[in-house]
């Protein structure tokens, strides 16, 4: 499906001509929410660090921490 087809499908689903100009915002917001919530294996990377202080720096492409405790 192309972007234009996606916009057409959304417009048809909404069945409201007054929201046509808002479809790009709707798509952007939905994409941002999905990127925050969905994870796939291609997004997982391993990294090593030396714990020589109280805090560690995270990589620049860090998405989030998994809730894990060591101990």
Predicted model as a PDB file, atoms N, CA, C, CB and O in Angstrom, pLDDT in the B-factor column:
MODEL        1                                                                  
ATOM      1  N   UNK A   1       0.843  -1.170   0.000  1.00 94.00           N  
ATOM      2  CA  UNK A   1       0.000   0.000   0.000  1.00 94.00           C  
ATOM      3  C   UNK A   1       0.891   1.236   0.000  1.00 94.00           C  
ATOM      4  CB  UNK A   1      -0.961  -0.004   1.215  1.00 94.00           C  
ATOM      5  O   UNK A   1       1.859   1.310   0.757  1.00 94.00           O  
ATOM      6  N   UNK A   2       0.572   2.179  -0.826  1.00 97.00           N  
ATOM      7  CA  UNK A   2       1.314   3.436  -0.870  1.00 97.00           C  
ATOM      8  C   UNK A   2       0.771   4.386   0.195  1.00 97.00           C  
ATOM      9  CB  UNK A   2       1.225   4.083  -2.278  1.00 97.00           C  
ATOM     10  O   UNK A   2      -0.282   4.149   0.787  1.00 97.00           O  
ATOM     11  N   UNK A   3       1.514   5.462   0.420  1.00 96.00           N  
ATOM     12  CA  UNK A   3       1.081   6.471   1.389  1.00 96.00           C  
ATOM     13  C   UNK A   3      -0.236   7.099   0.939  1.00 96.00           C  
ATOM     14  CB  UNK A   3       2.166   7.562   1.567  1.00 96.00           C  
ATOM     15  O   UNK A   3      -1.129   7.337   1.752  1.00 96.00           O  
ATOM     16  N   UNK A   4      -0.350   7.366  -0.363  1.00 95.00           N  
ATOM     17  CA  UNK A   4      -1.581   7.956  -0.899  1.00 95.00           C  
ATOM     18  C   UNK A   4      -2.764   7.013  -0.699  1.00 95.00           C  
ATOM     19  CB  UNK A   4      -1.416   8.287  -2.395  1.00 95.00           C  
ATOM     20  O   UNK A   4      -3.862   7.452  -0.357  1.00 95.00           O  
ATOM     21  N   UNK A   5      -2.538   5.721  -0.913  1.00 96.00           N  
ATOM     22  CA  UNK A   5      -3.610   4.739  -0.702  1.00 96.00           C  
ATOM     23  C   UNK A   5      -4.000   4.660   0.773  1.00 96.00           C  
ATOM     24  CB  UNK A   5      -3.174   3.352  -1.207  1.00 96.00           C  
ATOM     25  O   UNK A   5      -5.178   4.524   1.102  1.00 96.00           O  
ATOM     26  N   UNK A   6      -3.003   4.745   1.660  1.00 96.00           N  
ATOM     27  CA  UNK A   6      -3.290   4.741   3.095  1.00 96.00           C  
ATOM     28  C   UNK A   6      -4.173   5.936   3.455  1.00 96.00           C  
ATOM     29  CB  UNK A   6      -1.975   4.771   3.918  1.00 96.00           C  
ATOM     30  O   UNK A   6      -5.159   5.787   4.176  1.00 96.00           O  
ATOM     31  N   UNK A   7      -3.822   7.111   2.957  1.00 95.00           N  
ATOM     32  CA  UNK A   7      -4.614   8.308   3.230  1.00 95.00           C  
ATOM     33  C   UNK A   7      -6.042   8.167   2.701  1.00 95.00           C  
ATOM     34  CB  UNK A   7      -3.945   9.535   2.609  1.00 95.00           C  
ATOM     35  O   UNK A   7      -6.997   8.571   3.364  1.00 95.00           O  
ATOM     36  N   UNK A   8      -6.180   7.601   1.523  1.00 94.00           N  
ATOM     37  CA  UNK A   8      -7.507   7.389   0.952  1.00 94.00           C  
ATOM     38  C   UNK A   8      -8.319   6.422   1.803  1.00 94.00           C  
ATOM     39  CB  UNK A   8      -7.396   6.862  -0.479  1.00 94.00           C  
ATOM     40  O   UNK A   8      -9.499   6.656   2.062  1.00 94.00           O  
ATOM     41  N   UNK A   9      -7.683   5.333   2.239  1.00 95.00           N  
ATOM     42  CA  UNK A   9      -8.379   4.350   3.081  1.00 95.00           C  
ATOM     43  C   UNK A   9      -8.818   4.959   4.405  1.00 95.00           C  
ATOM     44  CB  UNK A   9      -7.480   3.140   3.342  1.00 95.00           C  
ATOM     45  O   UNK A   9      -9.920   4.688   4.879  1.00 95.00           O  
ATOM     46  N   UNK A  10      -7.966   5.776   4.999  1.00 95.00           N  
ATOM     47  CA  UNK A  10      -8.330   6.436   6.260  1.00 95.00           C  
ATOM     48  C   UNK A  10      -9.491   7.392   6.034  1.00 95.00           C  
ATOM     49  CB  UNK A  10      -7.119   7.195   6.855  1.00 95.00           C  
ATOM     50  O   UNK A  10     -10.432   7.425   6.827  1.00 95.00           O  
ATOM     51  N   UNK A  11      -9.433   8.161   4.968  1.00 94.00           N  
ATOM     52  CA  UNK A  11     -10.508   9.111   4.651  1.00 94.00           C  
ATOM     53  C   UNK A  11     -11.825   8.371   4.435  1.00 94.00           C  
ATOM     54  CB  UNK A  11     -10.151   9.943   3.394  1.00 94.00           C  
ATOM     55  O   UNK A  11     -12.875   8.812   4.902  1.00 94.00           O  
ATOM     56  N   UNK A  12     -11.767   7.242   3.724  1.00 94.00           N  
ATOM     57  CA  UNK A  12     -12.979   6.454   3.507  1.00 94.00           C  
ATOM     58  C   UNK A  12     -13.522   5.878   4.812  1.00 94.00           C  
ATOM     59  CB  UNK A  12     -12.703   5.327   2.521  1.00 94.00           C  
ATOM     60  O   UNK A  12     -14.734   5.842   5.027  1.00 94.00           O  
ATOM     61  N   UNK A  13     -12.626   5.431   5.671  1.00 94.00           N  
ATOM     62  CA  UNK A  13     -13.038   4.875   6.957  1.00 94.00           C  
ATOM     63  C   UNK A  13     -13.690   5.941   7.835  1.00 94.00           C  
ATOM     64  CB  UNK A  13     -11.836   4.259   7.680  1.00 94.00           C  
ATOM     65  O   UNK A  13     -14.715   5.690   8.469  1.00 94.00           O  
ATOM     66  N   UNK A  14     -13.092   7.128   7.869  1.00 92.00           N  
ATOM     67  CA  UNK A  14     -13.629   8.207   8.692  1.00 92.00           C  
ATOM     68  C   UNK A  14     -14.969   8.716   8.164  1.00 92.00           C  
ATOM     69  CB  UNK A  14     -12.634   9.352   8.761  1.00 92.00           C  
ATOM     70  O   UNK A  14     -15.844   9.110   8.934  1.00 92.00           O  
ATOM     71  N   UNK A  15     -15.112   8.699   6.837  1.00 92.00           N  
ATOM     72  CA  UNK A  15     -16.339   9.160   6.192  1.00 92.00           C  
ATOM     73  C   UNK A  15     -16.693  10.590   6.626  1.00 92.00           C  
ATOM     74  CB  UNK A  15     -17.498   8.205   6.518  1.00 92.00           C  
ATOM     75  O   UNK A  15     -17.858  10.927   6.837  1.00 92.00           O  
ATOM     76  N   UNK A  16     -15.636  11.425   6.752  1.00 89.00           N  
ATOM     77  CA  UNK A  16     -15.833  12.822   7.145  1.00 89.00           C  
ATOM     78  C   UNK A  16     -14.881  13.691   6.334  1.00 89.00           C  
ATOM     79  CB  UNK A  16     -15.600  13.021   8.681  1.00 89.00           C  
ATOM     80  O   UNK A  16     -13.665  13.626   6.520  1.00 89.00           O  
ATOM     81  N   UNK A  17     -15.416  14.482   5.459  1.00 87.00           N  
ATOM     82  CA  UNK A  17     -14.581  15.314   4.583  1.00 87.00           C  
ATOM     83  C   UNK A  17     -13.896  16.452   5.340  1.00 87.00           C  
ATOM     84  CB  UNK A  17     -15.424  15.889   3.454  1.00 87.00           C  
ATOM     85  O   UNK A  17     -12.910  17.003   4.850  1.00 87.00           O  
ATOM     86  N   UNK A  18     -14.393  16.812   6.515  1.00 91.00           N  
ATOM     87  CA  UNK A  18     -13.791  17.916   7.267  1.00 91.00           C  
ATOM     88  C   UNK A  18     -12.484  17.518   7.952  1.00 91.00           C  
ATOM     89  CB  UNK A  18     -14.772  18.426   8.304  1.00 91.00           C  
ATOM     90  O   UNK A  18     -11.790  18.382   8.488  1.00 91.00           O  
ATOM     91  N   UNK A  19     -12.136  16.243   7.948  1.00 90.00           N  
ATOM     92  CA  UNK A  19     -10.900  15.785   8.596  1.00 90.00           C  
ATOM     93  C   UNK A  19      -9.794  15.429   7.600  1.00 90.00           C  
ATOM     94  CB  UNK A  19     -11.194  14.584   9.464  1.00 90.00           C  
ATOM     95  O   UNK A  19      -8.726  14.968   8.002  1.00 90.00           O  
ATOM     96  N   UNK A  20     -10.038  15.635   6.332  1.00 89.00           N  
ATOM     97  CA  UNK A  20      -9.060  15.259   5.301  1.00 89.00           C  
ATOM     98  C   UNK A  20      -7.700  15.901   5.537  1.00 89.00           C  
ATOM     99  CB  UNK A  20      -9.573  15.651   3.924  1.00 89.00           C  
ATOM    100  O   UNK A  20      -6.670  15.252   5.354  1.00 89.00           O  
ATOM    101  N   UNK A  21      -7.687  17.158   5.939  1.00 91.00           N  
ATOM    102  CA  UNK A  21      -6.412  17.860   6.145  1.00 91.00           C  
ATOM    103  C   UNK A  21      -5.672  17.367   7.388  1.00 91.00           C  
ATOM    104  CB  UNK A  21      -6.656  19.361   6.259  1.00 91.00           C  
ATOM    105  O   UNK A  21      -4.493  17.675   7.559  1.00 91.00           O  
ATOM    106  N   UNK A  22      -6.330  16.618   8.244  1.00 95.00           N  
ATOM    107  CA  UNK A  22      -5.718  16.116   9.481  1.00 95.00           C  
ATOM    108  C   UNK A  22      -5.137  14.709   9.336  1.00 95.00           C  
ATOM    109  CB  UNK A  22      -6.741  16.120  10.593  1.00 95.00           C  
ATOM    110  O   UNK A  22      -4.527  14.201  10.276  1.00 95.00           O  
ATOM    111  N   UNK A  23      -5.313  14.081   8.192  1.00 96.00           N  
ATOM    112  CA  UNK A  23      -4.892  12.683   8.031  1.00 96.00           C  
ATOM    113  C   UNK A  23      -3.384  12.528   8.167  1.00 96.00           C  
ATOM    114  CB  UNK A  23      -5.342  12.148   6.675  1.00 96.00           C  
ATOM    115  O   UNK A  23      -2.924  11.557   8.766  1.00 96.00           O  
ATOM    116  N   UNK A  24      -2.596  13.465   7.624  1.00 96.00           N  
ATOM    117  CA  UNK A  24      -1.134  13.373   7.766  1.00 96.00           C  
ATOM    118  C   UNK A  24      -0.725  13.407   9.242  1.00 96.00           C  
ATOM    119  CB  UNK A  24      -0.443  14.524   6.999  1.00 96.00           C  
ATOM    120  O   UNK A  24       0.166  12.665   9.656  1.00 96.00           O  
ATOM    121  N   UNK A  25      -1.364  14.254  10.021  1.00 96.00           N  
ATOM    122  CA  UNK A  25      -1.071  14.334  11.461  1.00 96.00           C  
ATOM    123  C   UNK A  25      -1.462  13.036  12.143  1.00 96.00           C  
ATOM    124  CB  UNK A  25      -1.815  15.528  12.114  1.00 96.00           C  
ATOM    125  O   UNK A  25      -0.722  12.534  12.989  1.00 96.00           O  
ATOM    126  N   UNK A  26      -2.614  12.486  11.788  1.00 95.00           N  
ATOM    127  CA  UNK A  26      -3.065  11.216  12.337  1.00 95.00           C  
ATOM    128  C   UNK A  26      -2.039  10.107  12.065  1.00 95.00           C  
ATOM    129  CB  UNK A  26      -4.433  10.838  11.744  1.00 95.00           C  
ATOM    130  O   UNK A  26      -1.696   9.334  12.960  1.00 95.00           O  
ATOM    131  N   UNK A  27      -1.560  10.042  10.832  1.00 97.00           N  
ATOM    132  CA  UNK A  27      -0.574   9.015  10.462  1.00 97.00           C  
ATOM    133  C   UNK A  27       0.726   9.222  11.233  1.00 97.00           C  
ATOM    134  CB  UNK A  27      -0.300   9.043   8.939  1.00 97.00           C  
ATOM    135  O   UNK A  27       1.292   8.259  11.752  1.00 97.00           O  
ATOM    136  N   UNK A  28       1.209  10.458  11.317  1.00 96.00           N  
ATOM    137  CA  UNK A  28       2.445  10.749  12.061  1.00 96.00           C  
ATOM    138  C   UNK A  28       2.315  10.359  13.533  1.00 96.00           C  
ATOM    139  CB  UNK A  28       2.798  12.242  11.947  1.00 96.00           C  
ATOM    140  O   UNK A  28       3.220   9.744  14.096  1.00 96.00           O  
ATOM    141  N   UNK A  29       1.196  10.713  14.152  1.00 97.00           N  
ATOM    142  CA  UNK A  29       0.983  10.383  15.568  1.00 97.00           C  
ATOM    143  C   UNK A  29       0.881   8.884  15.792  1.00 97.00           C  
ATOM    144  CB  UNK A  29      -0.275  11.063  16.085  1.00 97.00           C  
ATOM    145  O   UNK A  29       1.419   8.359  16.767  1.00 97.00           O  
ATOM    146  N   UNK A  30       0.195   8.198  14.896  1.00 96.00           N  
ATOM    147  CA  UNK A  30       0.069   6.747  15.010  1.00 96.00           C  
ATOM    148  C   UNK A  30       1.422   6.078  14.839  1.00 96.00           C  
ATOM    149  CB  UNK A  30      -0.924   6.207  13.973  1.00 96.00           C  
ATOM    150  O   UNK A  30       1.755   5.159  15.587  1.00 96.00           O  
ATOM    151  N   UNK A  31       2.204   6.523  13.867  1.00 93.00           N  
ATOM    152  CA  UNK A  31       3.537   5.963  13.651  1.00 93.00           C  
ATOM    153  C   UNK A  31       4.424   6.180  14.878  1.00 93.00           C  
ATOM    154  CB  UNK A  31       4.187   6.592  12.406  1.00 93.00           C  
ATOM    155  O   UNK A  31       5.156   5.274  15.278  1.00 93.00           O  
ATOM    156  N   UNK A  32       4.367   7.363  15.475  1.00 92.00           N  
ATOM    157  CA  UNK A  32       5.169   7.646  16.662  1.00 92.00           C  
ATOM    158  C   UNK A  32       4.764   6.750  17.831  1.00 92.00           C  
ATOM    159  CB  UNK A  32       5.030   9.118  17.057  1.00 92.00           C  
ATOM    160  O   UNK A  32       5.622   6.241  18.553  1.00 92.00           O  
ATOM    161  N   UNK A  33       3.458   6.556  18.016  1.00 93.00           N  
ATOM    162  CA  UNK A  33       3.000   5.686  19.107  1.00 93.00           C  
ATOM    163  C   UNK A  33       3.420   4.247  18.882  1.00 93.00           C  
ATOM    164  CB  UNK A  33       1.483   5.763  19.251  1.00 93.00           C  
ATOM    165  O   UNK A  33       3.857   3.575  19.816  1.00 93.00           O  
ATOM    166  N   UNK A  34       3.293   3.765  17.654  1.00 90.00           N  
ATOM    167  CA  UNK A  34       3.711   2.392  17.362  1.00 90.00           C  
ATOM    168  C   UNK A  34       5.216   2.222  17.567  1.00 90.00           C  
ATOM    169  CB  UNK A  34       3.328   2.011  15.922  1.00 90.00           C  
ATOM    170  O   UNK A  34       5.655   1.188  18.071  1.00 90.00           O  
ATOM    171  N   UNK A  35       6.003   3.213  17.185  1.00 84.00           N  
ATOM    172  CA  UNK A  35       7.452   3.131  17.385  1.00 84.00           C  
ATOM    173  C   UNK A  35       7.818   3.106  18.864  1.00 84.00           C  
ATOM    174  CB  UNK A  35       8.144   4.304  16.702  1.00 84.00           C  
ATOM    175  O   UNK A  35       8.832   2.513  19.232  1.00 84.00           O  
ATOM    176  N   UNK A  36       7.018   3.735  19.717  1.00 83.00           N  
ATOM    177  CA  UNK A  36       7.263   3.694  21.160  1.00 83.00           C  
ATOM    178  C   UNK A  36       6.890   2.348  21.761  1.00 83.00           C  
ATOM    179  CB  UNK A  36       6.486   4.799  21.857  1.00 83.00           C  
ATOM    180  O   UNK A  36       7.501   1.924  22.742  1.00 83.00           O  
ATOM    181  N   UNK A  37       5.903   1.668  21.194  1.00 85.00           N  
ATOM    182  CA  UNK A  37       5.354   0.458  21.812  1.00 85.00           C  
ATOM    183  C   UNK A  37       5.858  -0.843  21.206  1.00 85.00           C  
ATOM    184  CB  UNK A  37       3.875   0.485  21.720  1.00 85.00           C  
ATOM    185  O   UNK A  37       6.052  -1.823  21.925  1.00 85.00           O  
ATOM    186  N   UNK A  38       6.071  -0.868  19.915  1.00 85.00           N  
ATOM    187  CA  UNK A  38       6.438  -2.111  19.240  1.00 85.00           C  
ATOM    188  C   UNK A  38       7.941  -2.305  19.211  1.00 85.00           C  
ATOM    189  CB  UNK A  38       5.890  -2.127  17.825  1.00 85.00           C  
ATOM    190  O   UNK A  38       8.698  -1.358  19.002  1.00 85.00           O  
ATOM    191  N   UNK A  39       8.354  -3.507  19.418  1.00 80.00           N  
ATOM    192  CA  UNK A  39       9.769  -3.859  19.323  1.00 80.00           C  
ATOM    193  C   UNK A  39       9.897  -5.132  18.484  1.00 80.00           C  
ATOM    194  CB  UNK A  39      10.402  -4.056  20.747  1.00 80.00           C  
ATOM    195  O   UNK A  39       9.111  -6.068  18.629  1.00 80.00           O  
ATOM    196  N   UNK A  40      10.883  -5.148  17.620  1.00 82.00           N  
ATOM    197  CA  UNK A  40      11.190  -6.322  16.820  1.00 82.00           C  
ATOM    198  C   UNK A  40      12.649  -6.679  17.055  1.00 82.00           C  
ATOM    199  CB  UNK A  40      10.902  -6.074  15.304  1.00 82.00           C  
ATOM    200  O   UNK A  40      13.431  -5.855  17.530  1.00 82.00           O  
ATOM    201  N   UNK A  41      13.006  -7.901  16.722  1.00 83.00           N  
ATOM    202  CA  UNK A  41      14.362  -8.366  17.039  1.00 83.00           C  
ATOM    203  C   UNK A  41      15.451  -7.531  16.367  1.00 83.00           C  
ATOM    204  CB  UNK A  41      14.516  -9.812  16.627  1.00 83.00           C  
ATOM    205  O   UNK A  41      16.571  -7.462  16.875  1.00 83.00           O  
ATOM    206  N   UNK A  42      15.143  -6.897  15.238  1.00 81.00           N  
ATOM    207  CA  UNK A  42      16.133  -6.060  14.561  1.00 81.00           C  
ATOM    208  C   UNK A  42      16.471  -4.802  15.360  1.00 81.00           C  
ATOM    209  CB  UNK A  42      15.626  -5.670  13.183  1.00 81.00           C  
ATOM    210  O   UNK A  42      17.462  -4.132  15.072  1.00 81.00           O  
ATOM    211  N   UNK A  43      15.651  -4.481  16.365  1.00 75.00           N  
ATOM    212  CA  UNK A  43      15.891  -3.299  17.190  1.00 75.00           C  
ATOM    213  C   UNK A  43      16.766  -3.613  18.401  1.00 75.00           C  
ATOM    214  CB  UNK A  43      14.569  -2.709  17.651  1.00 75.00           C  
ATOM    215  O   UNK A  43      17.155  -2.708  19.139  1.00 75.00           O  
ATOM    216  N   UNK A  44      17.077  -4.895  18.604  1.00 78.00           N  
ATOM    217  CA  UNK A  44      17.844  -5.304  19.779  1.00 78.00           C  
ATOM    218  C   UNK A  44      19.322  -5.373  19.424  1.00 78.00           C  
ATOM    219  CB  UNK A  44      17.349  -6.670  20.316  1.00 78.00           C  
ATOM    220  O   UNK A  44      19.701  -5.966  18.414  1.00 78.00           O  
ATOM    221  N   UNK A  45      20.148  -4.765  20.258  1.00 78.00           N  
ATOM    222  CA  UNK A  45      21.597  -4.803  20.078  1.00 78.00           C  
ATOM    223  C   UNK A  45      22.238  -5.121  21.415  1.00 78.00           C  
ATOM    224  CB  UNK A  45      22.136  -3.456  19.508  1.00 78.00           C  
ATOM    225  O   UNK A  45      21.680  -4.809  22.467  1.00 78.00           O  
ATOM    226  N   UNK A  46      23.385  -5.730  21.377  1.00 80.00           N  
ATOM    227  CA  UNK A  46      24.158  -5.973  22.585  1.00 80.00           C  
ATOM    228  C   UNK A  46      25.246  -4.916  22.685  1.00 80.00           C  
ATOM    229  CB  UNK A  46      24.767  -7.404  22.588  1.00 80.00           C  
ATOM    230  O   UNK A  46      25.798  -4.468  21.680  1.00 80.00           O  
ATOM    231  N   UNK A  47      25.533  -4.538  23.896  1.00 79.00           N  
ATOM    232  CA  UNK A  47      26.604  -3.577  24.132  1.00 79.00           C  
ATOM    233  C   UNK A  47      27.345  -3.981  25.393  1.00 79.00           C  
ATOM    234  CB  UNK A  47      26.049  -2.129  24.251  1.00 79.00           C  
ATOM    235  O   UNK A  47      26.786  -4.635  26.272  1.00 79.00           O  
ATOM    236  N   UNK A  48      28.579  -3.596  25.472  1.00 81.00           N  
ATOM    237  CA  UNK A  48      29.362  -3.847  26.674  1.00 81.00           C  
ATOM    238  C   UNK A  48      29.750  -2.518  27.289  1.00 81.00           C  
ATOM    239  CB  UNK A  48      30.618  -4.699  26.361  1.00 81.00           C  
ATOM    240  O   UNK A  48      29.878  -1.506  26.599  1.00 81.00           O  
ATOM    241  N   UNK A  49      29.931  -2.541  28.582  1.00 79.00           N  
ATOM    242  CA  UNK A  49      30.312  -1.317  29.285  1.00 79.00           C  
ATOM    243  C   UNK A  49      31.134  -1.697  30.504  1.00 79.00           C  
ATOM    244  CB  UNK A  49      29.060  -0.483  29.696  1.00 79.00           C  
ATOM    245  O   UNK A  49      30.994  -2.791  31.051  1.00 79.00           O  
ATOM    246  N   UNK A  50      31.971  -0.798  30.908  1.00 81.00           N  
ATOM    247  CA  UNK A  50      32.744  -0.969  32.127  1.00 81.00           C  
ATOM    248  C   UNK A  50      32.111  -0.104  33.202  1.00 81.00           C  
ATOM    249  CB  UNK A  50      34.248  -0.601  31.912  1.00 81.00           C  
ATOM    250  O   UNK A  50      32.002   1.113  33.057  1.00 81.00           O  
ATOM    251  N   UNK A  51      31.700  -0.745  34.267  1.00 82.00           N  
ATOM    252  CA  UNK A  51      31.051  -0.009  35.366  1.00 82.00           C  
ATOM    253  C   UNK A  51      32.132   0.542  36.287  1.00 82.00           C  
ATOM    254  CB  UNK A  51      30.055  -0.930  36.163  1.00 82.00           C  
ATOM    255  O   UNK A  51      32.542  -0.118  37.242  1.00 82.00           O  
ATOM    256  N   UNK A  52      32.591   1.754  35.994  1.00 83.00           N  
ATOM    257  CA  UNK A  52      33.652   2.363  36.794  1.00 83.00           C  
ATOM    258  C   UNK A  52      33.154   3.602  37.532  1.00 83.00           C  
ATOM    259  CB  UNK A  52      34.838   2.727  35.906  1.00 83.00           C  
ATOM    260  O   UNK A  52      33.942   4.401  38.038  1.00 83.00           O  
ATOM    261  N   UNK A  53      31.850   3.743  37.581  1.00 84.00           N  
ATOM    262  CA  UNK A  53      31.266   4.885  38.283  1.00 84.00           C  
ATOM    263  C   UNK A  53      29.846   4.557  38.699  1.00 84.00           C  
ATOM    264  CB  UNK A  53      31.292   6.151  37.399  1.00 84.00           C  
ATOM    265  O   UNK A  53      29.371   3.434  38.529  1.00 84.00           O  
ATOM    266  N   UNK A  54      29.189   5.546  39.240  1.00 86.00           N  
ATOM    267  CA  UNK A  54      27.821   5.330  39.706  1.00 86.00           C  
ATOM    268  C   UNK A  54      26.848   5.171  38.538  1.00 86.00           C  
ATOM    269  CB  UNK A  54      27.380   6.488  40.598  1.00 86.00           C  
ATOM    270  O   UNK A  54      25.881   4.416  38.638  1.00 86.00           O  
ATOM    271  N   UNK A  55      27.096   5.873  37.438  1.00 83.00           N  
ATOM    272  CA  UNK A  55      26.195   5.845  36.293  1.00 83.00           C  
ATOM    273  C   UNK A  55      26.951   5.414  35.045  1.00 83.00           C  
ATOM    274  CB  UNK A  55      25.542   7.220  36.080  1.00 83.00           C  
ATOM    275  O   UNK A  55      28.159   5.617  34.925  1.00 83.00           O  
ATOM    276  N   UNK A  56      26.204   4.811  34.112  1.00 80.00           N  
ATOM    277  CA  UNK A  56      26.765   4.421  32.827  1.00 80.00           C  
ATOM    278  C   UNK A  56      26.101   5.230  31.730  1.00 80.00           C  
ATOM    279  CB  UNK A  56      26.586   2.906  32.576  1.00 80.00           C  
ATOM    280  O   UNK A  56      24.918   5.558  31.822  1.00 80.00           O  
ATOM    281  N   UNK A  57      26.847   5.549  30.706  1.00 79.00           N  
ATOM    282  CA  UNK A  57      26.270   6.204  29.534  1.00 79.00           C  
ATOM    283  C   UNK A  57      25.616   5.142  28.666  1.00 79.00           C  
ATOM    284  CB  UNK A  57      27.352   6.994  28.731  1.00 79.00           C  
ATOM    285  O   UNK A  57      26.101   4.015  28.573  1.00 79.00           O  
ATOM    286  N   UNK A  58      24.520   5.509  28.037  1.00 79.00           N  
ATOM    287  CA  UNK A  58      23.854   4.589  27.124  1.00 79.00           C  
ATOM    288  C   UNK A  58      24.186   4.995  25.696  1.00 79.00           C  
ATOM    289  CB  UNK A  58      22.316   4.578  27.358  1.00 79.00           C  
ATOM    290  O   UNK A  58      24.518   6.154  25.444  1.00 79.00           O  
ATOM    291  N   UNK A  59      24.100   4.047  24.752  1.00 78.00           N  
ATOM    292  CA  UNK A  59      24.390   4.383  23.355  1.00 78.00           C  
ATOM    293  C   UNK A  59      23.426   5.444  22.827  1.00 78.00           C  
ATOM    294  CB  UNK A  59      24.316   3.125  22.479  1.00 78.00           C  
ATOM    295  O   UNK A  59      22.326   5.608  23.356  1.00 78.00           O  
ATOM    296  N   UNK A  60      23.841   6.159  21.786  1.00 80.00           N  
ATOM    297  CA  UNK A  60      23.010   7.226  21.227  1.00 80.00           C  
ATOM    298  C   UNK A  60      21.720   6.695  20.608  1.00 80.00           C  
ATOM    299  CB  UNK A  60      23.793   8.000  20.185  1.00 80.00           C  
ATOM    300  O   UNK A  60      20.740   7.433  20.503  1.00 80.00           O  
ATOM    301  N   UNK A  61      21.704   5.428  20.196  1.00 78.00           N  
ATOM    302  CA  UNK A  61      20.495   4.857  19.601  1.00 78.00           C  
ATOM    303  C   UNK A  61      19.674   4.047  20.615  1.00 78.00           C  
ATOM    304  CB  UNK A  61      20.871   3.971  18.418  1.00 78.00           C  
ATOM    305  O   UNK A  61      18.874   3.196  20.228  1.00 78.00           O  
ATOM    306  N   UNK A  62      19.871   4.311  21.885  1.00 78.00           N  
ATOM    307  CA  UNK A  62      19.178   3.621  22.978  1.00 78.00           C  
ATOM    308  C   UNK A  62      17.682   3.889  22.896  1.00 78.00           C  
ATOM    309  CB  UNK A  62      19.732   4.070  24.354  1.00 78.00           C  
ATOM    310  O   UNK A  62      17.267   5.042  22.772  1.00 78.00           O  
ATOM    311  N   UNK A  63      16.854   2.824  22.966  1.00 72.00           N  
ATOM    312  CA  UNK A  63      15.410   2.990  22.924  1.00 72.00           C  
ATOM    313  C   UNK A  63      14.789   2.997  24.309  1.00 72.00           C  
ATOM    314  CB  UNK A  63      14.791   1.899  22.096  1.00 72.00           C  
ATOM    315  O   UNK A  63      14.047   3.916  24.655  1.00 72.00           O  
ATOM    316  N   UNK A  64      15.088   1.980  25.100  1.00 68.00           N  
ATOM    317  CA  UNK A  64      14.552   1.917  26.455  1.00 68.00           C  
ATOM    318  C   UNK A  64      15.210   0.773  27.196  1.00 68.00           C  
ATOM    319  CB  UNK A  64      13.016   1.748  26.442  1.00 68.00           C  
ATOM    320  O   UNK A  64      15.871  -0.081  26.605  1.00 68.00           O  
ATOM    321  N   UNK A  65      15.019   0.774  28.463  1.00 62.00           N  
ATOM    322  CA  UNK A  65      15.569  -0.262  29.321  1.00 62.00           C  
ATOM    323  C   UNK A  65      14.527  -1.329  29.571  1.00 62.00           C  
ATOM    324  CB  UNK A  65      16.061   0.326  30.643  1.00 62.00           C  
ATOM    325  O   UNK A  65      13.353  -1.028  29.789  1.00 62.00           O  
ATOM    326  N   UNK A  66      14.952  -2.557  29.539  1.00 58.00           N  
ATOM    327  CA  UNK A  66      14.070  -3.644  29.956  1.00 58.00           C  
ATOM    328  C   UNK A  66      14.079  -3.698  31.464  1.00 58.00           C  
ATOM    329  CB  UNK A  66      14.508  -5.010  29.344  1.00 58.00           C  
ATOM    330  O   UNK A  66      15.095  -3.397  32.089  1.00 58.00           O  
ATOM    331  N   UNK A  67      12.981  -4.069  32.050  1.00 52.00           N  
ATOM    332  CA  UNK A  67      12.863  -4.127  33.507  1.00 52.00           C  
ATOM    333  C   UNK A  67      13.550  -5.391  34.021  1.00 52.00           C  
ATOM    334  CB  UNK A  67      11.369  -4.095  33.948  1.00 52.00           C  
ATOM    335  O   UNK A  67      12.900  -6.419  34.214  1.00 52.00           O  
ATOM    336  N   UNK A  68      14.832  -5.316  34.237  1.00 50.00           N  
ATOM    337  CA  UNK A  68      15.600  -6.449  34.750  1.00 50.00           C  
ATOM    338  C   UNK A  68      16.461  -5.985  35.900  1.00 50.00           C  
ATOM    339  CB  UNK A  68      16.470  -7.086  33.644  1.00 50.00           C  
ATOM    340  O   UNK A  68      17.017  -4.887  35.877  1.00 50.00           O  
ATOM    341  N   UNK A  69      16.564  -6.815  36.888  1.00 50.00           N  
ATOM    342  CA  UNK A  69      17.425  -6.523  38.009  1.00 50.00           C  
ATOM    343  C   UNK A  69      18.461  -7.639  38.126  1.00 50.00           C  
ATOM    344  CB  UNK A  69      16.604  -6.372  39.318  1.00 50.00           C  
ATOM    345  O   UNK A  69      18.160  -8.819  37.948  1.00 50.00           O  
ATOM    346  N   UNK A  70      19.657  -7.239  38.423  1.00 51.00           N  
ATOM    347  CA  UNK A  70      20.744  -8.198  38.614  1.00 51.00           C  
ATOM    348  C   UNK A  70      20.929  -8.364  40.105  1.00 51.00           C  
ATOM    349  CB  UNK A  70      22.077  -7.728  37.918  1.00 51.00           C  
ATOM    350  O   UNK A  70      20.920  -7.387  40.853  1.00 51.00           O  
ATOM    351  N   UNK A  71      21.096  -9.594  40.533  1.00 48.00           N  
ATOM    352  CA  UNK A  71      21.331  -9.741  41.950  1.00 48.00           C  
ATOM    353  C   UNK A  71      21.108 -11.056  42.492  1.00 48.00           C  
ATOM    354  CB  UNK A  71      20.545  -8.855  42.661  1.00 48.00           C  
ATOM    355  O   UNK A  71      21.285 -11.268  43.692  1.00 48.00           O  
TER     356      UNK A  71                                                      
ENDMDL                                                                          
END                                                                             
